[in-house]
Amino acid sequence: MWIFSRKKIRDKKAPSSTARGGIKKTAKVGSEIKAKAAEVKSMKDLYSSAEQVKTKEEKGPGKKIFKYQQAPKILVRPLVTEKVSNLGADNKYVFAVAVRANKVEVAKAIQQVYGIKPIKVNIINMAGKKARYGRITGRRKDWKKAIVTLAAGQTIKVYEGV
């Protein structure tokens, strides 16, 4: 019996003017689609706009603007200790970085924040120390330290206000 009920539903859905319930295309709709296709010349036209072209010209030839959105999340803080200040003579700077950061991300973040491309980045995983407050014992968080080496003559103003 379900066969007959299904047939009735199909008959109700299908309009009488078309064979299988399809939609008739009119000449007007087809001409509109052809007109739009004629306006678009290439894929480049679809994805570029006048605003983007102007910004490229304003930057000038050869100038690259580097945008790395994660820089504030990667570099936690610069470390300021006596040992680190001695490394400054070798053009090395030390930063506490995010635990999940790697060398490439740290190098990109340094370039974004300070505008200097580092020569080398070394990363050290630091284990959190055991802490005790009276009878209560605990542990500090693990963290990561990055030692950034710059080219000769390049400096970062880290120690301002210290």
N, C-alpha and C positions, 0 to 999 in steps of 0.2 A: 504493500500500500504506500510505502514511502516514495516509490517511484512517481506515482501520480501527483503527490504533494510537491515534489521537487519540480516537476514539469510545470505546474501552475505558477510557481515562484519565478521560474525562468521566463515564462510568457508575460508575466506582469512587468518584469524589469525591462524587457526588450521593447523599444519603441517600434511602432508599426512601419515607420518609414525606412528603417535600416535592416539589413539581413540578420546580423548577429548582435545587435545592440550597440554598434559602433557609432561614432559621431561623424557627421558629414563635415568635410572641410569646405569652406567657402573660398572663393577666389580672393576675397578681401583679406582674409587672414594670411593666405599664402603670399600675397604681395607685400604685406607688412614685414614678414620674416625676410624676404628677399631684400627689402630696403635696408633693414638693420644689418644684414650680412654685407651689403655693399659699403656701409659706413665704416666698418671695422676692416682695416687693411692687414694688420698682422697681430700676433700675440703680444708684441711689444707695446702696441697702441692700447691694448686692453689693460695692461698692468702699469703703465707709466702715465704720469699726469704732469701738467705744467709746473706744479709746485715742486715736484721731485727734481725736475730739470733745473729749476732756479737754484735749489740748494746745492746741487752739484757744481754749478758755475760759481757760486759764492765761495765755496770751499777752496777753489783754485786747483790748478793741475798739480799733481804730485802730493798734495796734502791728504793724509788719511786721518779720518776721525775714528778713533777706536771706542766702541761702546761695549762695555762689559757690565751687565746689570748686577752681577753677584758680588762685585768688589767690596761693598760694605759688610757683606755677610762672611766673606773669606778672611779678610784682615780684621782680627778682633781688636788688637792694640799693639803698639810698638813696645818692646821690652826695654826698660831703662835700668840697667844695673852696672856695677863697676866692671864686670867681665865683658859686657856688651860694649861699653864705652872704649875698652881697649881694642876690641875688634874693629872699631871705626877707623883705626890707622890702616887697616888692610882693606878698607872700602867695603866692609861687611856690616850689614844691619840685621837686627833680629826682631821678629814679630811673633806674637802669639796668633795662631791662625785657627780656623774651624777644624774640628776633629776629622771631618770627612774630606778636607781639601787635599789636593795633590799638587805636585810641583808646577804643572802647567797652569792650573787655576791660580796659584799664588803669583806666578810670573805675570799673568794677564791682569790680576788685581793691582799689582805694583805699577804696571805700565799705565793702567787707567787712573789710579789715584795720584801718583807722583809724576807721571809723564816720562818715566825713565825705564828703558828695557833692561832687565837684569841679565848678567852674563850667566850666572849660575844660581840655582836654588837648592839648598839642602834642607831636608825636613827630619825632625826628631820627634818621636812619640815620647811624651813625658808621662810617667805613671803618677797618679795622685798619691799624695803622702797620707799616712795614717794620722788621724787627728783624734785627740782625746780631750773631753771637757768634763773633769771630775770623774765620775764612774762611767760616763757615756763614752763609748768609743765609736769611731766612724772613719770615713775615708773621704778625702777630697776628690774632685773629678779628675779624670785623665784629660790631658790636653796636648796640643801639638805646637811645636816651635819650628819656625822657618828661618834659616840663615840665608840672607839674600846678598849675593856678591854683585857689585856694580863695576862698570868699566872705570878705568883710571880717569880722574878729573870730574866724575859725576858724584854728586852728593844728594842726600835727602835731609831735609830740615826736620828731624825727628825730635830733637832736644829743646825745641822752643818752649818756653814757659816752664821748664823743669829747674 
